[in-house]
Every structure is written in structure tokens, then in C-alpha cells.
Amino acid sequence: MMIKKIASYVLIAVVLVVTLISILAVWDIINVENVMRKVLTSMFILFIAAVVTLFIFAVIIKDGNTNNDRTN
């Protein structure tokens, strides 16, 4: 359960940072041509890492727990 809370807080922080960058770009305070590309690429990499992690938790760890339950 603690992992879910930490992941939720990290995602909230990422959303807030992207929102702040977007607002600064609207007001032409920063140049976002390269920044937004890097942000979107980074978010895609985080998404892929989350998918792989969820797969590991769902398949490998779940299978290990169900095998132990059957033997008991």
C-alpha cells in the first residue's frame, strides 16, 4: 500500500511540474520548444517503466503467492 501512495505523490508532482512549465510557456517566460519534447519523452519513459513494473507485480509476484497458497 505504501508503494501506491508514493507513486501517487510522484505522479502528482510530475503533473504539477508539467502544468507550471505549460503556464510559463503560455506567458512566453520560457522557450518550450525543446523542453516540452523532453518532458513528453521523459513521461513516456516513466509510463513504460510503470507498465513493466505492474507486469512484474501482477504476473510474477502474484503467481508466487498463489503457488504458496495452494500448498498450504
BELTAQUI-V768285 format. One record per residue. RES is the residue in one small letter. OMEGA is omega in whole degrees, 0 to 359 (none if undefined). Layout:
((RES & OMEGA) (RES & OMEGA))
//
This chain:
((m & 181) (m & 179) (i & 179) (k & 179) (k & 180) (i & 178) (a & 178) (s & 179) (y & 178) (v & 179) (l & 177) (i & 179) (a & 178) (v & 179) (v & 179) (l & 179) (v & 179) (v & 178) (t & 179) (l & 178) (i & 180) (s & 179) (i & 178) (l & 178) (a & 179) (v & 181) (w & 178) (d & 176) (i & 177) (i & 176) (n & 188) (v & 182) (e & 180) (n & 183) (v & 182) (m & 177) (r & 179) (k & 179) (v & 180) (l & 177) (t & 179) (s & 179) (m & 177) (f & 178) (i & 177) (l & 179) (f & 179) (i & 179) (a & 178) (a & 179) (v & 180) (v & 179) (t & 178) (l & 177) (f & 180) (i & 180) (f & 185) (a & 187) (v & 188) (i & 183) (i & 178) (k & 179) (d & 178) (g & 179) (n & 181) (t & 178) (n & 178) (n & 180) (d & 181) (r & 182) (t & 181) (n & none))
//
